[in-house]
Amino acid sequence: MTRLLGQLEGERRKLNELGKKSLDQGIPLFENEAVQAQSRKVDEWIVQWLQRKSGREHQLR
């Protein structure tokens, strides 16, 4: 689980960097395909993390 959280944080950092670059260039985030693609990737990592977290909570009960 710790490894998954580390990977999620790495993907979030990439998203933040892309977002900052986009805004610095005056490109709205919703128009930047790279930002949108990375955002979807982060969403997928969050879903994976929540599913694993949920599975562990059920095992503890």
Distance bins in CASP14 RR format, pairs under 12 A and 6 or more apart:
PFRMAT RR
TARGET T0000
AUTHOR 0000-0000-0000
RMODE 2
METHOD distances of the structure
MODEL  1
1 7 0 0 0 0 0 1 0 0 0 0 0
1 8 0 0 0 0 0 1 0 0 0 0 0
1 48 0 0 0 0 0 1 0 0 0 0 0
1 49 1 0 0 1 0 0 0 0 0 0 0
1 50 0 0 0 0 0 1 0 0 0 0 0
1 51 0 0 0 0 0 1 0 0 0 0 0
1 52 1 0 0 1 0 0 0 0 0 0 0
1 53 1 0 0 1 0 0 0 0 0 0 0
1 54 0 0 0 0 0 1 0 0 0 0 0
1 55 0 0 0 0 0 1 0 0 0 0 0
1 56 1 0 0 1 0 0 0 0 0 0 0
1 57 0 0 0 0 0 1 0 0 0 0 0
2 8 0 0 0 0 0 1 0 0 0 0 0
2 9 0 0 0 0 0 1 0 0 0 0 0
2 49 0 0 0 0 0 1 0 0 0 0 0
2 52 0 0 0 0 0 1 0 0 0 0 0
3 9 0 0 0 0 0 1 0 0 0 0 0
3 10 0 0 0 0 0 1 0 0 0 0 0
3 45 0 0 0 0 0 1 0 0 0 0 0
3 48 0 0 0 0 0 1 0 0 0 0 0
3 49 0 0 0 0 0 1 0 0 0 0 0
3 52 0 0 0 0 0 1 0 0 0 0 0
4 10 0 0 0 0 0 1 0 0 0 0 0
4 11 0 0 0 0 0 1 0 0 0 0 0
4 44 0 0 0 0 0 1 0 0 0 0 0
4 45 1 0 0 1 0 0 0 0 0 0 0
4 46 0 0 0 0 0 1 0 0 0 0 0
4 47 0 0 0 0 0 1 0 0 0 0 0
4 48 1 0 0 1 0 0 0 0 0 0 0
4 49 1 0 1 0 0 0 0 0 0 0 0
4 50 0 0 0 0 0 1 0 0 0 0 0
4 51 0 0 0 0 0 1 0 0 0 0 0
4 52 1 0 0 1 0 0 0 0 0 0 0
4 53 0 0 0 0 1 0 0 0 0 0 0
4 56 0 0 0 0 0 1 0 0 0 0 0
5 11 0 0 0 0 0 1 0 0 0 0 0
5 12 0 0 0 0 0 1 0 0 0 0 0
5 45 0 0 0 0 1 0 0 0 0 0 0
5 46 0 0 0 0 0 1 0 0 0 0 0
5 48 0 0 0 0 0 1 0 0 0 0 0
5 49 1 0 0 1 0 0 0 0 0 0 0
5 50 0 0 0 0 0 1 0 0 0 0 0
5 52 0 0 0 0 1 0 0 0 0 0 0
5 53 0 0 0 0 1 0 0 0 0 0 0
6 12 0 0 0 0 1 0 0 0 0 0 0
6 13 0 0 0 0 1 0 0 0 0 0 0
6 45 0 0 0 0 1 0 0 0 0 0 0
6 49 0 0 0 0 1 0 0 0 0 0 0
7 13 0 0 0 0 0 1 0 0 0 0 0
7 14 0 0 0 0 0 1 0 0 0 0 0
7 41 0 0 0 0 0 1 0 0 0 0 0
7 42 0 0 0 0 0 1 0 0 0 0 0
7 44 0 0 0 0 0 1 0 0 0 0 0
7 45 1 0 0 1 0 0 0 0 0 0 0
7 46 0 0 0 0 0 1 0 0 0 0 0
7 48 0 0 0 0 1 0 0 0 0 0 0
7 49 0 0 0 0 1 0 0 0 0 0 0
7 52 0 0 0 0 0 1 0 0 0 0 0
8 14 0 0 0 0 0 1 0 0 0 0 0
8 15 0 0 0 0 0 1 0 0 0 0 0
8 41 0 0 0 0 1 0 0 0 0 0 0
8 42 1 0 0 1 0 0 0 0 0 0 0
8 43 0 0 0 0 0 1 0 0 0 0 0
8 44 0 0 0 0 1 0 0 0 0 0 0
8 45 1 0 1 0 0 0 0 0 0 0 0
8 46 1 0 0 1 0 0 0 0 0 0 0
8 47 0 0 0 0 0 1 0 0 0 0 0
8 48 0 0 0 0 1 0 0 0 0 0 0
8 49 1 0 1 0 0 0 0 0 0 0 0
8 50 0 0 0 0 0 1 0 0 0 0 0
8 52 0 0 0 0 0 1 0 0 0 0 0
8 53 0 0 0 0 0 1 0 0 0 0 0
9 15 0 0 0 0 0 1 0 0 0 0 0
9 16 0 0 0 0 0 1 0 0 0 0 0
9 42 0 0 0 0 1 0 0 0 0 0 0
9 45 0 0 0 0 1 0 0 0 0 0 0
9 46 0 0 0 0 0 1 0 0 0 0 0
9 49 0 0 0 0 0 1 0 0 0 0 0
10 16 0 0 0 0 1 0 0 0 0 0 0
10 17 0 0 0 0 1 0 0 0 0 0 0
10 38 0 0 0 0 0 1 0 0 0 0 0
10 41 0 0 0 0 0 1 0 0 0 0 0
10 42 0 0 0 0 1 0 0 0 0 0 0
10 45 0 0 0 0 1 0 0 0 0 0 0
11 17 0 0 0 0 0 1 0 0 0 0 0
11 18 0 0 0 0 0 1 0 0 0 0 0
11 37 0 0 0 0 0 1 0 0 0 0 0
11 38 1 0 0 1 0 0 0 0 0 0 0
11 39 0 0 0 0 1 0 0 0 0 0 0
11 40 0 0 0 0 0 1 0 0 0 0 0
11 41 1 0 1 0 0 0 0 0 0 0 0
11 42 1 0 1 0 0 0 0 0 0 0 0
11 43 0 0 0 0 1 0 0 0 0 0 0
11 44 0 0 0 0 1 0 0 0 0 0 0
11 45 1 0 1 0 0 0 0 0 0 0 0
11 46 0 0 0 0 1 0 0 0 0 0 0
11 48 0 0 0 0 0 1 0 0 0 0 0
11 49 0 0 0 0 0 1 0 0 0 0 0
12 18 0 0 0 0 0 1 0 0 0 0 0
12 19 0 0 0 0 0 1 0 0 0 0 0
12 38 0 0 0 0 1 0 0 0 0 0 0
12 39 0 0 0 0 1 0 0 0 0 0 0
12 41 0 0 0 0 1 0 0 0 0 0 0
12 42 1 0 1 0 0 0 0 0 0 0 0
12 43 0 0 0 0 0 1 0 0 0 0 0
12 45 0 0 0 0 1 0 0 0 0 0 0
12 46 0 0 0 0 1 0 0 0 0 0 0
12 49 0 0 0 0 0 1 0 0 0 0 0
13 19 0 0 0 0 0 1 0 0 0 0 0
13 20 0 0 0 0 0 1 0 0 0 0 0
13 38 0 0 0 0 0 1 0 0 0 0 0
13 42 0 0 0 0 1 0 0 0 0 0 0
13 45 0 0 0 0 0 1 0 0 0 0 0
14 20 0 0 0 0 0 1 0 0 0 0 0
14 21 0 0 0 0 0 1 0 0 0 0 0
14 34 0 0 0 0 1 0 0 0 0 0 0
14 35 0 0 0 0 1 0 0 0 0 0 0
14 37 0 0 0 0 0 1 0 0 0 0 0
14 38 1 0 1 0 0 0 0 0 0 0 0
14 39 0 0 0 0 0 1 0 0 0 0 0
14 41 0 0 0 0 1 0 0 0 0 0 0
14 42 0 0 0 0 1 0 0 0 0 0 0
14 45 0 0 0 0 0 1 0 0 0 0 0
15 21 0 0 0 0 0 1 0 0 0 0 0
15 22 0 0 0 0 0 1 0 0 0 0 0
15 29 0 0 0 0 1 0 0 0 0 0 0
15 32 0 0 0 0 0 1 0 0 0 0 0
15 34 0 0 0 0 1 0 0 0 0 0 0
15 35 1 0 0 1 0 0 0 0 0 0 0
15 36 0 0 0 0 1 0 0 0 0 0 0
15 37 0 0 0 0 1 0 0 0 0 0 0
15 38 1 0 1 0 0 0 0 0 0 0 0
15 39 1 0 1 0 0 0 0 0 0 0 0
15 40 0 0 0 0 1 0 0 0 0 0 0
15 41 1 0 0 1 0 0 0 0 0 0 0
15 42 1 0 1 0 0 0 0 0 0 0 0
15 43 0 0 0 0 1 0 0 0 0 0 0
15 45 0 0 0 0 0 1 0 0 0 0 0
15 46 0 0 0 0 0 1 0 0 0 0 0
16 22 0 0 0 0 0 1 0 0 0 0 0
16 23 0 0 0 0 0 1 0 0 0 0 0
16 29 0 0 0 0 0 1 0 0 0 0 0
16 35 0 0 0 0 1 0 0 0 0 0 0
16 38 0 0 0 0 1 0 0 0 0 0 0
16 39 0 0 0 0 0 1 0 0 0 0 0
16 42 0 0 0 0 1 0 0 0 0 0 0
17 23 0 0 0 0 0 1 0 0 0 0 0
17 24 0 0 0 0 0 1 0 0 0 0 0
17 34 0 0 0 0 0 1 0 0 0 0 0
17 35 0 0 0 0 1 0 0 0 0 0 0
17 38 0 0 0 0 1 0 0 0 0 0 0
18 24 0 0 0 0 0 1 0 0 0 0 0
18 25 0 0 0 0 0 1 0 0 0 0 0
18 27 0 0 0 0 0 1 0 0 0 0 0
18 29 0 0 0 0 1 0 0 0 0 0 0
18 32 1 0 0 1 0 0 0 0 0 0 0
18 33 0 0 0 0 0 1 0 0 0 0 0
18 34 1 0 1 0 0 0 0 0 0 0 0
18 35 1 0 1 0 0 0 0 0 0 0 0
18 36 0 0 0 0 1 0 0 0 0 0 0
18 37 0 0 0 0 1 0 0 0 0 0 0
18 38 1 0 1 0 0 0 0 0 0 0 0
18 39 0 0 0 0 1 0 0 0 0 0 0
18 41 0 0 0 0 0 1 0 0 0 0 0
18 42 0 0 0 0 0 1 0 0 0 0 0
19 25 0 0 0 0 1 0 0 0 0 0 0
19 26 0 0 0 0 0 1 0 0 0 0 0
19 27 0 0 0 0 1 0 0 0 0 0 0
19 28 0 0 0 0 0 1 0 0 0 0 0
19 29 1 0 1 0 0 0 0 0 0 0 0
19 30 0 0 0 0 0 1 0 0 0 0 0
19 31 0 0 0 0 0 1 0 0 0 0 0
19 32 1 0 0 1 0 0 0 0 0 0 0
19 34 0 0 0 0 1 0 0 0 0 0 0
19 35 1 0 1 0 0 0 0 0 0 0 0
19 36 0 0 0 0 0 1 0 0 0 0 0
19 37 0 0 0 0 0 1 0 0 0 0 0
19 38 0 0 0 0 1 0 0 0 0 0 0
19 39 0 0 0 0 1 0 0 0 0 0 0
19 42 0 0 0 0 0 1 0 0 0 0 0
20 26 0 0 0 0 0 1 0 0 0 0 0
20 27 0 0 0 0 0 1 0 0 0 0 0
20 29 0 0 0 0 0 1 0 0 0 0 0
20 32 0 0 0 0 0 1 0 0 0 0 0
20 35 0 0 0 0 1 0 0 0 0 0 0
21 27 0 0 0 0 1 0 0 0 0 0 0
21 29 0 0 0 0 0 1 0 0 0 0 0
21 32 0 0 0 0 1 0 0 0 0 0 0
21 34 0 0 0 0 1 0 0 0 0 0 0
21 35 0 0 0 0 1 0 0 0 0 0 0
21 38 0 0 0 0 0 1 0 0 0 0 0
22 28 1 0 0 1 0 0 0 0 0 0 0
22 29 1 0 1 0 0 0 0 0 0 0 0
22 30 0 0 0 0 1 0 0 0 0 0 0
22 31 0 0 0 0 1 0 0 0 0 0 0
22 32 1 0 1 0 0 0 0 0 0 0 0
22 33 0 0 0 0 0 1 0 0 0 0 0
22 34 1 0 0 1 0 0 0 0 0 0 0
22 35 1 0 1 0 0 0 0 0 0 0 0
22 36 0 0 0 0 0 1 0 0 0 0 0
22 38 0 0 0 0 0 1 0 0 0 0 0
22 39 0 0 0 0 0 1 0 0 0 0 0
23 29 1 0 0 1 0 0 0 0 0 0 0
23 30 0 0 0 0 0 1 0 0 0 0 0
23 31 0 0 0 0 0 1 0 0 0 0 0
23 32 0 0 0 0 1 0 0 0 0 0 0
23 35 0 0 0 0 1 0 0 0 0 0 0
24 32 0 0 0 0 0 1 0 0 0 0 0
25 31 0 0 0 0 0 1 0 0 0 0 0
25 32 0 0 0 0 1 0 0 0 0 0 0
25 34 0 0 0 0 0 1 0 0 0 0 0
25 35 0 0 0 0 0 1 0 0 0 0 0
26 32 0 0 0 0 1 0 0 0 0 0 0
27 33 0 0 0 0 0 1 0 0 0 0 0
27 34 0 0 0 0 1 0 0 0 0 0 0
27 35 0 0 0 0 1 0 0 0 0 0 0
27 36 0 0 0 0 0 1 0 0 0 0 0
28 35 0 0 0 0 1 0 0 0 0 0 0
28 36 0 0 0 0 0 1 0 0 0 0 0
29 35 1 0 1 0 0 0 0 0 0 0 0
29 36 1 0 0 1 0 0 0 0 0 0 0
29 37 0 0 0 0 0 1 0 0 0 0 0
29 38 0 0 0 0 0 1 0 0 0 0 0
29 39 0 0 0 0 1 0 0 0 0 0 0
30 36 1 0 0 1 0 0 0 0 0 0 0
30 39 0 0 0 0 1 0 0 0 0 0 0
32 38 0 0 0 0 1 0 0 0 0 0 0
32 39 0 0 0 0 1 0 0 0 0 0 0
33 39 0 0 0 0 0 1 0 0 0 0 0
33 40 0 0 0 0 0 1 0 0 0 0 0
34 40 0 0 0 0 0 1 0 0 0 0 0
34 41 0 0 0 0 0 1 0 0 0 0 0
35 41 0 0 0 0 0 1 0 0 0 0 0
35 42 0 0 0 0 0 1 0 0 0 0 0
36 42 0 0 0 0 0 1 0 0 0 0 0
36 43 0 0 0 0 0 1 0 0 0 0 0
37 43 0 0 0 0 0 1 0 0 0 0 0
37 44 0 0 0 0 0 1 0 0 0 0 0
38 44 0 0 0 0 0 1 0 0 0 0 0
38 45 0 0 0 0 0 1 0 0 0 0 0
39 45 0 0 0 0 0 1 0 0 0 0 0
39 46 0 0 0 0 0 1 0 0 0 0 0
40 46 0 0 0 0 0 1 0 0 0 0 0
40 47 0 0 0 0 0 1 0 0 0 0 0
41 47 0 0 0 0 0 1 0 0 0 0 0
41 48 0 0 0 0 0 1 0 0 0 0 0
42 48 0 0 0 0 0 1 0 0 0 0 0
42 49 0 0 0 0 0 1 0 0 0 0 0
43 49 0 0 0 0 0 1 0 0 0 0 0
43 50 0 0 0 0 0 1 0 0 0 0 0
44 50 0 0 0 0 0 1 0 0 0 0 0
44 51 0 0 0 0 0 1 0 0 0 0 0
45 51 0 0 0 0 0 1 0 0 0 0 0
45 52 0 0 0 0 0 1 0 0 0 0 0
46 52 0 0 0 0 0 1 0 0 0 0 0
46 53 0 0 0 0 0 1 0 0 0 0 0
47 53 0 0 0 0 0 1 0 0 0 0 0
47 54 0 0 0 0 0 1 0 0 0 0 0
48 54 0 0 0 0 0 1 0 0 0 0 0
48 55 0 0 0 0 0 1 0 0 0 0 0
49 55 0 0 0 0 0 1 0 0 0 0 0
49 56 0 0 0 0 0 1 0 0 0 0 0
50 56 0 0 0 0 0 1 0 0 0 0 0
50 57 0 0 0 0 0 1 0 0 0 0 0
51 57 0 0 0 0 0 1 0 0 0 0 0
51 58 0 0 0 0 0 1 0 0 0 0 0
52 58 0 0 0 0 0 1 0 0 0 0 0
52 59 0 0 0 0 0 1 0 0 0 0 0
53 59 0 0 0 0 0 1 0 0 0 0 0
53 60 0 0 0 0 0 1 0 0 0 0 0
54 60 0 0 0 0 0 1 0 0 0 0 0
54 61 0 0 0 0 0 1 0 0 0 0 0
55 61 0 0 0 0 1 0 0 0 0 0 0
END
